[in-house]
Amino acid sequence: MSTWLIVVVGGLIAVYAVLRSFMKSTPRREGPTADDREAVVAFERVAARKGAVLIDGARVRLQEELDRYGVGGQQGEAASSEALAGLRGAAADLIACWPNDALEPGEAFAFLRASATCRHPVLRLVLDEGGHEALDRLAHADAPDALRVVVESSRAWRERLDAAHRRLSASQESVWSSLTLLGMSMMGLEPDSNAEQAVSAHARRMLREQQMSSEVETAVAASLWMLSTTPSDRRRMRAGVERLPVEDDELGETAARMLAQQASQGTADQRARAIAAGRWELLWLAHVVVSAATDNEKAKEAFDALIEPATIAMSTGAENAAQALEALKALADKHVAAEPADRIVEVARRLAGGESQEQVVGGAPGFERKATVETARG
């Protein structure tokens, strides 16, 4: 199954729940009036622009990643040896942990994939375009060939986004084929307004006719994912509220809220990614607290409290880590039970010793080197 189709299907469940709640709160209308039709057309225009802005932001974010490897535009150039080595190392870790039996579910490979692709988003593109074979080329071929894998995968991904961008520009009605885009755009409507009622009534009619996994929906989901990989130190804030880096402050904030809503109703992996929010070196910690906490709010509280001591313990170095690990354990005991607290300390200790979080989690308690069919074949 296509990686981005998995993203779409996984995210649409939460988005559809939001839309259904929204539309149920809006009175049904007998039929559209002239004012209703005008409101719907205005909504389509705004939603189409938002979709285009999201796609533009994702393309910028991708180029930031390509710049790490010295890839200019869509042509491969001399890559940064250190950055490319890190990318190829992450690919090699995934190949080494690739499950032999994709039918047997487990957590380790899902985590390994999430961790590697959040820190190196182009890996997600490589997996989607070429699967295991492309990933193996990236990990083990010579540097020029490895770089070609990155360029080819990125070009194909861009072409799909470009096609969706053109469709939004050519036909504003295409917004009705993307539940994610509709959800974000409806957040901007004034509650109980005539426009809200008109758009909701039209949405009920259109959602019965549209295909959920459309070209536009796939591109919007892919764009949101790419933007969500932005490291925390490059995320934008407005009035203390985090937003994704797009050329529209309100849309960036709305997109961040949409991702948070999806995560709150999603899988443990999705909730962990939302809690880590750009601190991908601590994704392992988010996974532990999500599995240990009773709800998302408590998991976020535990994660925020443990960011600093965990970071210190990880960066201290194996020889001098004892005091930092002791401080981490004392604070972890206040937020989670004994077993997850011990796991947090053990992972931090091994990371301080120079192992990667992919290597550590692949053998840490509570994780297995197996995956679901969708994760393995993505």
Buried (B, 14 or more C-beta within 10 A) or exposed (E): EBBBBBBBBBBBEBBBBBBEEBBEEBEEBEEBEEEBEEBBEBBBEBBBBBBBBBBBBBBBBBBBBBEBBBBEEEEBEEBBEEBBEBBBBBBBBBBEBBBEEBEEBBBBBBBBBBBBBBBBBBBBBBBBBBBEEBBBBBBEBEEEEBBBBBBBBBBEBBEBBEEBBEBBEEEBBBBBBBBBBBBBBBBBBEEEEEBBBBBBBBBBEBBEEBEBBBBBBBBBBBBBBBBBBBBBEEBBEEEEEBBBBBEBEEBBBBBBBBBBBBBBBBEBBBBBBBBBBBBBBBBBBBBBBBBBBEEBEBBBBBBEBBBEBBBBBBEBEEEEBEEBBEBBBEBBBEBBEEEBBBBBBBBBBBBBEEBBBBBBBBEBEBBBBBBBEBBBBB
